[in-house]
Amino acid sequence: MIVFFAPGGRIGNLFFQLQFIASIRKPGEWIVATQLRDVPERLGFTRRLIRSENKLLINLIDHLFYPLIYQLFVKTRLIHFYGDDPNGTFRHRKGLLPIALVSGYFQFAPRQVMLTVPRLENHELNPVTQLLDQAASLPKVFIHVRRTDYLQHRLGNQVGIDLPFAFYERVLRRYFGELQRYHFFLIGDDPKWAERMFRFLPNRTVSPLGPWQDLYLMSCCDGGILSNSTFAWWGANFCQKKLPVVAPRFWLGWKQRQWVPAKIGASWMVFEDVEA
């Protein structure tokens, strides 16, 4: 059995957590988890899963159950323990019983991706299909933008980890020079900014869709330009990769010139420097 007191977070973060769980899970093993929202249903990850979104229970787990389990069962090596590691992998402490406590943020590029493109109902899929039809026969490229919370996000002694527009402009020029040859889908949390800044693109569509539909839309694209967001990471992972998939070098740590998270870069990405 795997006991996973998930850290919560947005869809992209939860994908990474479930990917890690899938990588250590034994056939037929049960999982007890919290704070997974509707992600398991979308991924077909519901078999032998017991989970809760109850806020009172989650508070009890965070402040009472987890410390007790860690002290009584992990430190005495009765059960296994998996924790995240600042170097970008994970720590494993073995135990006697076939139970594992998992805790942490496991944000590193997996050797084998065990998750699939999320499921959409027909009423959700139809608007995505309509947007894709706008591209006609042109190759499809997504551009993902993450701004809102990133504008004030503090990393070290610096504030702001959002990518400057110059990054996107340089990537477009270097990897997609003849812009009229492609249809670009602008996806992200600031559609007005995206519409204003990318108005020079001859063939563009700003997505008005929700996150699950946007993820599916990215999976249908031939390539893409990523923000430093785990949501963009998974959209790019699922995309067709017939064209370059370009990501910011150092990810969140582009100002410090250090990878944050340490090993989030994947072999199928092309990395481009970000200039402040």
Secondary structure, DSSP 4 states (H G I P E B T S, - for coil): -EEEE-----HHHHHHHHHHHHHHPPTT--EEEE--TTHHHHHT--TTEEEE--HHHHHHIIIIIHHHHIIIIITTTSSEEEEE-TTSSEEEE--SSS-EEEES---S--SS----PPP--HHHHHHHHHHHHTTTTS-EEEEEE--GGGGG-EETTEE--PPPHHHHHHHHHHH--SGGGSEEEEEES-HHHHHHHTTT-SSEEE--S-HHHHHHHHHTSSEEE--S-HHHHHHHHHS--SS-EEEETTBTTTTTTS-BSTT---TT-EEE----
